[in-house]
Amino acid sequence: MTTKNYNQELNKIYNFINDYFRVDIADKNRSAHYVNLRTLFYKIATEETYATTAVIASLVNRDHSTVVHARKHHFDYIMEVKDIRDAYNSYFGITPSVDVSDIKEDTLGLTENEMAYRKLSLEDRKKYDERVSLLLKSFKWKEYNTSFETINVGISSN
């Protein structure tokens, strides 16, 4: 029995991610950005090929358990990161009609004042922030004070 060699497909995915983000995901860099990009590689590789986790991990100088861990703990998270989700969609040729996360960020749950603030210029925001900080200080008296003064009262011998 022979096993299929997935090197060509895996190299295509590897090169796509490296070119898209202008990095080398096989580096030993442990920053969150690189970890997320390697996780994206694992996700696409497991969806596109039937390569073993050991083969997938070896392409980026990792162990098979890293792929298993990423699949279990990070696959859902990375799809919430906009630039990674965009790369994933770009690889598969998916063009979302409306980006729901942008709508959530911009309008849902915001008050009218918060939406108006976002429309201000940077100079106007600075003025607004200065004035609001004074207003917020005026509410400080409502906070419960947990520090107490100790007064020692004793009996005088006079």
Helices and strands as residue ranges (DSSP letters): H 7-21, H 32-48, H 53-58, H 64-73, H 75-78, H 82-92, H 100-106, H 112-118, H 122-138, G 140-142
